[in-house]
C-alpha cells in the first residue's frame, strides 16, 4: 500500500526543517560561504509546464567587480540536491563561492518546486523554464546565452542531464508557436547523481561497496514515493537520464566538458560510472571520478568542525572543466559577498 500524500508531506516538512538546521551549522565553517547577491522570481508556464502557473525563485551570485551592463558573463545554472523533496537554492553556497573565485561566471541557483506537493515532472520543467528565462533576459543580467553551464548535486545532478533532454524534446517535438531565445549549453557538472529510477534502492544499496554508508531507507523511500508516485514514469528519460536513447544523448548534451563526480561509498556510484562510459562510447568527452572513501553528500557535512578537504579539491577540478568550456582564466581577486 502506498503512503498517503498528506503523510509524505508531513514527513518532508520535518526533514526540510532538519536540513535547514544542518546547512546553518555547515555555514559556520570557515571560510564562510557567500550570500546571494539578489533574487528574481519567475512565473512558470511561459513555455511549457504541468499544472497551474507557479512562482520559482532564482538566486543570483555575482562575481566581484562585475559590470553587468558592459560585459556579458558566462553563467552556471545550479540545481540543489535533496531527493527532489528537501533542500533549497542556497544549499550550494560553498560551490557557488568556488565558481565565483575560479571563473568569471555568474552563478544562478534555482529554487525548483519540491515533491510531494509537486511530483515529477515539475522539478525538471522548472529547470527547463529557468534556462529559457535566463536566455531571454540575458541582456538584463549581463549573461552570455551562448555560454551556459549546468551544475547540480544528487537530485540536481540528475537535472543537469534531464533538463537538457527536456529542452531537446521541446525543440524537436513541440508544435507550439513560441518566441524561444537562442542559447547554448557548453558544460555540465554533476555530483553524485541519481540517473536511473528503474532499479530498486534495495538492490543498489546491497550492490554498493559500503551499504551501511549509503543514504538510509527512511530518506530514500520518502524521496522516491514523493517524487515518483506513478511508477510508469520511472522509464521516462526526463526522470531517468540513463533511459534516454543514444540519439537524444548525442544531440541534447554538450560534446565535451562534462564532469561527473561520484562517491565511492554511494549506492549511486555504479550508475554514474555506467552513464559516464555510455556517454564516452557516444563520443562525449567526460571527466568521471569516483571520489575515494566518501558518502553521498560528503561535501555537505553539518558539523562545521568536520568539513572534508576533498570537497574543495573536487570543486576545483570541476571548475577546471568550467574554465575550459568558458575559455576563461581563474579570477585573481575575490572576496566574500
C-alpha positions as CSV (number, residue, x, y, z in Angstrom):
1,X,0.0,0.0,0.0
2,X,1.3,3.4,-0.9
3,X,1.9,6.1,1.7
4,X,-0.8,8.8,1.7
5,X,0.3,12.1,0.2
6,X,-0.5,14.0,3.3
7,X,1.8,11.8,5.3
8,X,4.6,12.2,2.8
9,X,4.1,16.0,3.0
10,X,4.3,15.9,6.8
11,X,7.5,13.8,6.7
12,X,9.0,16.0,4.0
13,X,8.3,19.2,6.0
14,X,10.0,17.7,9.1
15,X,13.1,16.7,7.1
16,X,13.2,20.1,5.3
17,X,13.4,21.8,8.7
18,X,16.2,19.4,9.9
19,X,18.0,20.1,6.6
20,X,17.8,23.9,7.2
21,X,19.4,23.4,10.7
22,X,22.1,21.2,9.2
23,X,23.0,23.8,6.5
24,X,23.1,26.6,9.1
25,X,25.7,24.6,11.0
26,X,27.6,23.9,7.8
27,X,27.7,27.7,7.0
28,X,29.6,28.3,10.3
29,X,32.7,26.5,8.9
30,X,35.5,28.8,7.7
31,X,35.8,30.2,5.2
32,X,32.2,31.3,5.4
33,X,30.2,30.8,2.2
34,X,28.9,33.9,0.4
35,X,25.4,35.2,0.5
36,X,23.4,35.6,-2.7
37,X,23.5,39.0,-4.4
38,X,19.8,39.2,-5.3
39,X,16.8,37.1,-6.1
40,X,14.5,37.1,-9.1
41,X,11.1,35.4,-9.2
42,X,9.7,34.0,-12.4
43,X,6.3,32.6,-13.3
44,X,6.3,29.1,-14.7
45,X,4.3,28.3,-17.8
46,X,5.9,30.8,-20.2
47,X,7.0,28.0,-22.4
48,X,5.7,24.7,-21.1
49,X,4.8,23.3,-17.7
50,X,2.5,20.9,-16.0
51,X,-0.3,22.1,-13.8
52,X,-1.1,25.7,-12.8
53,X,1.3,28.6,-13.1
54,X,3.5,29.0,-10.0
55,X,6.4,31.2,-8.8
56,X,10.0,29.9,-8.9
57,X,12.9,31.9,-7.5
58,X,16.4,32.3,-9.0
59,X,19.2,33.2,-6.6
60,X,22.0,35.2,-8.2
61,X,25.6,35.3,-7.1
62,X,27.5,38.0,-9.0
63,X,31.4,38.0,-9.3
64,X,33.2,40.8,-7.5
65,X,33.7,44.0,-9.6
66,X,31.5,42.8,-12.4
67,X,29.8,45.3,-14.7
68,X,26.7,43.5,-15.9
69,X,25.8,46.4,-18.3
70,X,29.0,46.5,-20.2
71,X,30.2,42.9,-20.3
72,X,28.5,39.6,-20.9
73,X,29.4,36.8,-18.5
74,X,29.1,33.0,-18.8
75,X,26.5,31.6,-16.3
76,X,26.4,28.5,-14.2
77,X,22.8,27.4,-13.5
78,X,22.7,25.2,-10.4
79,X,20.2,22.7,-9.1
80,X,20.4,21.7,-5.5
81,X,20.0,18.2,-4.1
82,X,17.6,16.6,-1.7
83,X,15.8,13.8,-3.5
84,X,13.5,16.3,-5.2
85,X,11.8,16.6,-1.8
86,X,14.0,18.7,0.6
87,X,16.7,21.3,0.2
88,X,16.9,24.8,-1.2
89,X,18.7,27.0,-3.7
90,X,21.1,28.3,-1.0
91,X,22.4,24.8,-0.1
92,X,25.3,25.0,-2.5
93,X,26.8,28.3,-1.5
94,X,30.2,26.8,-1.0
95,X,30.2,25.5,-4.5
96,X,29.0,29.0,-5.6
97,X,32.0,30.6,-3.8
98,X,34.4,28.3,-5.7
99,X,32.8,29.1,-9.1
100,X,33.0,32.9,-8.3
101,X,36.6,32.6,-7.3
102,X,37.8,30.3,-10.1
103,X,35.8,31.6,-13.1
104,X,34.3,34.8,-14.4
105,X,30.8,33.2,-14.4
106,X,27.6,34.5,-12.8
107,X,26.1,31.7,-10.6
108,X,22.3,31.2,-10.5
109,X,20.7,28.6,-8.2
110,X,17.2,27.5,-9.0
111,X,14.6,27.1,-6.2
112,X,12.6,24.5,-8.1
113,X,9.4,23.2,-6.6
114,X,9.6,20.1,-4.4
115,X,7.7,16.9,-4.1
116,X,5.4,15.5,-2.8
117,X,3.5,18.8,-3.4
118,X,5.0,18.9,-6.9
119,X,5.9,15.4,-8.1
120,X,7.6,14.5,-11.4
121,X,8.0,16.2,-13.8
122,X,7.6,19.6,-12.1
123,X,11.3,20.0,-11.0
124,X,12.5,19.2,-14.5
125,X,10.1,21.7,-16.0
126,X,11.1,24.4,-13.6
127,X,14.7,23.9,-14.6
128,X,13.6,24.0,-18.3
129,X,11.8,27.3,-17.6
130,X,14.8,28.7,-15.7
131,X,17.2,28.1,-18.6
132,X,14.8,29.7,-21.2
133,X,14.1,32.7,-18.9
134,X,17.8,33.4,-18.4
135,X,18.5,33.2,-22.1
136,X,15.5,35.5,-22.8
137,X,16.7,38.0,-20.2
138,X,20.4,37.7,-20.9
139,X,20.8,41.4,-21.6
140,X,19.2,42.4,-18.3
141,X,21.6,40.2,-16.3
142,X,24.8,40.6,-18.3
143,X,24.6,36.9,-19.3
144,X,26.1,35.4,-22.5
145,X,23.4,32.9,-23.5
146,X,25.9,31.0,-25.7
147,X,27.9,30.1,-22.6
148,X,25.5,28.4,-20.2
149,X,26.8,25.7,-17.9
150,X,24.8,23.5,-15.7
151,X,25.7,22.1,-12.2
152,X,23.9,20.0,-9.7
153,X,24.1,17.7,-6.7
154,X,22.3,14.4,-6.2
155,X,18.7,15.2,-7.5
156,X,20.2,18.3,-9.0
157,X,22.9,16.1,-10.6
158,X,20.0,14.3,-12.3
159,X,18.6,17.6,-13.5
160,X,21.7,18.7,-15.3
161,X,21.0,15.8,-17.7
162,X,17.2,15.6,-17.6
163,X,16.7,19.4,-18.2
164,X,18.8,19.4,-21.5
165,X,17.0,16.2,-22.6
166,X,13.7,18.0,-21.9
167,X,14.8,21.1,-23.8
168,X,15.9,18.9,-26.7
169,X,12.5,17.2,-26.7
170,X,10.7,20.5,-26.7
171,X,12.6,21.9,-29.7
172,X,12.3,18.6,-31.6
173,X,8.6,17.8,-31.0
174,X,6.7,20.9,-29.9
175,X,4.1,22.2,-32.2
176,X,3.6,25.3,-30.1
177,X,4.5,28.7,-31.6
178,X,6.8,30.3,-29.1
179,X,9.4,33.1,-29.2
180,X,12.2,30.9,-27.9
181,X,15.5,32.6,-27.2
182,X,18.8,31.3,-28.6
183,X,21.2,29.7,-26.1
184,X,23.9,27.0,-25.8
185,X,24.8,24.6,-23.0
186,X,28.5,24.3,-23.1
187,X,29.3,22.3,-19.9
188,X,27.7,20.0,-17.3
189,X,28.9,19.4,-13.8
190,X,27.2,16.6,-11.9
191,X,27.9,15.5,-8.4
192,X,26.7,12.1,-7.2
193,X,23.6,12.0,-9.4
194,X,20.6,9.6,-9.4
195,X,20.4,8.6,-13.0
196,X,18.1,5.6,-13.1
197,X,14.9,5.2,-11.1
198,X,14.1,1.8,-12.6
199,X,16.4,-0.2,-10.3
200,X,15.2,-0.6,-6.7
201,X,17.0,1.2,-4.0
202,X,17.4,-2.0,-2.1
203,X,19.3,-3.5,-5.0
204,X,21.5,-0.5,-5.4
205,X,22.3,-0.4,-1.7
206,X,23.1,-4.1,-1.5
207,X,25.4,-3.8,-4.5
208,X,27.3,-0.8,-3.2
209,X,30.8,-1.1,-1.7
210,X,29.7,0.0,1.7
211,X,25.9,-0.4,2.1
212,X,26.0,0.9,5.6
213,X,27.4,4.2,4.3
214,X,24.5,4.7,1.9
215,X,21.6,7.0,2.5
216,X,19.1,5.3,4.9
217,X,16.0,3.8,3.6
218,X,13.8,6.2,5.7
219,X,15.1,9.0,3.4
220,X,15.2,7.3,0.1
221,X,11.8,5.8,0.5
222,X,10.4,9.3,1.2
223,X,12.2,10.8,-1.8
224,X,11.0,8.2,-4.3
225,X,7.4,7.9,-3.0
226,X,7.2,11.7,-3.1
227,X,8.7,12.4,-6.5
228,X,7.7,9.3,-8.4
229,X,4.2,8.3,-7.3
230,X,3.5,6.8,-10.7
231,X,6.0,4.0,-11.3
232,X,5.4,4.2,-15.0
233,X,7.3,7.5,-15.1
234,X,10.5,5.8,-13.9
235,X,11.2,4.8,-17.5
236,X,11.0,8.4,-18.8
237,X,14.3,9.9,-19.9
238,X,13.3,13.1,-18.0
239,X,13.2,11.1,-14.8
240,X,16.0,8.6,-15.6
241,X,18.5,10.0,-18.0
242,X,20.1,6.6,-18.3
243,X,16.9,5.6,-20.3
244,X,17.5,8.2,-23.0
245,X,18.2,7.0,-26.4
246,X,21.6,7.3,-28.0
247,X,20.3,9.9,-30.4
248,X,18.9,12.0,-27.5
249,X,22.2,11.9,-25.6
250,X,24.2,12.8,-28.7
251,X,22.0,15.8,-29.6
252,X,20.9,17.1,-26.2
253,X,24.2,17.0,-24.2
254,X,27.3,19.0,-25.0
255,X,30.1,17.2,-26.9
256,X,32.7,17.8,-24.2
257,X,33.3,19.5,-20.8
258,X,31.1,17.0,-18.9
259,X,32.3,16.5,-15.3
260,X,30.7,13.6,-13.4
261,X,31.9,13.1,-9.8
262,X,30.5,10.2,-7.8
263,X,31.2,8.9,-4.3
264,X,32.9,5.5,-3.7
265,X,30.6,4.5,-0.8
266,X,27.4,5.7,-2.5
267,X,24.7,3.4,-3.9
268,X,24.6,5.6,-7.0
269,X,28.3,5.2,-7.9
270,X,27.7,2.3,-10.2
271,X,25.0,4.0,-12.3
272,X,27.2,7.1,-12.5
273,X,30.1,5.1,-13.9
274,X,27.8,3.3,-16.3
275,X,26.4,6.6,-17.7
276,X,29.9,8.1,-18.0
277,X,31.1,5.1,-20.0
278,X,28.0,5.3,-22.2
279,X,28.5,9.0,-22.9
280,X,32.1,8.3,-23.8
281,X,31.0,5.5,-26.2
282,X,28.7,8.0,-27.9
283,X,31.6,10.4,-28.5
284,X,31.3,12.7,-25.5
285,X,34.4,13.8,-23.6
286,X,33.6,13.1,-19.9
287,X,35.7,13.6,-16.8
288,X,34.5,10.9,-14.4
289,X,35.9,10.3,-10.9
290,X,34.8,8.1,-8.1
291,X,35.8,10.2,-5.0
292,X,37.5,7.7,-2.7
293,X,36.1,6.8,0.7
294,X,33.3,9.3,0.8
295,X,29.5,9.0,1.2
296,X,26.7,10.6,-0.7
297,X,26.6,14.3,0.1
298,X,30.1,14.2,1.7
299,X,30.6,17.9,0.9
300,X,27.5,19.0,2.9
301,X,28.6,17.8,6.4
302,X,26.5,19.6,9.1
303,X,29.4,19.6,11.6
304,X,31.4,22.8,10.9
305,X,34.5,21.2,12.6
306,X,34.4,18.2,10.2
307,X,34.4,19.5,6.7
308,X,36.0,17.2,4.2
309,X,39.0,18.7,2.3
310,X,38.1,16.5,-0.7
311,X,35.1,18.8,-1.3
312,X,37.3,21.8,-2.2
313,X,39.7,19.6,-4.2
314,X,36.9,18.3,-6.4
315,X,35.2,21.6,-6.6
316,X,38.4,23.0,-8.1
317,X,38.6,20.1,-10.5
318,X,35.1,20.8,-11.6
319,X,36.0,24.5,-12.1
320,X,38.8,23.5,-14.4
321,X,36.1,21.9,-16.6
322,X,34.1,25.1,-16.5
323,X,37.1,27.3,-17.3
324,X,37.9,25.1,-20.3
325,X,34.3,25.4,-21.6
326,X,34.1,29.1,-20.9
327,X,37.6,29.7,-22.3
328,X,38.3,31.9,-19.2
329,X,41.2,32.1,-16.8
330,X,40.7,31.9,-13.0
331,X,39.7,35.1,-11.3
332,X,42.6,36.6,-9.3
333,X,40.5,38.8,-6.9
334,X,37.6,37.6,-4.9
335,X,36.1,38.5,-1.6
336,X,33.0,37.2,0.3
337,X,29.9,39.0,-0.9
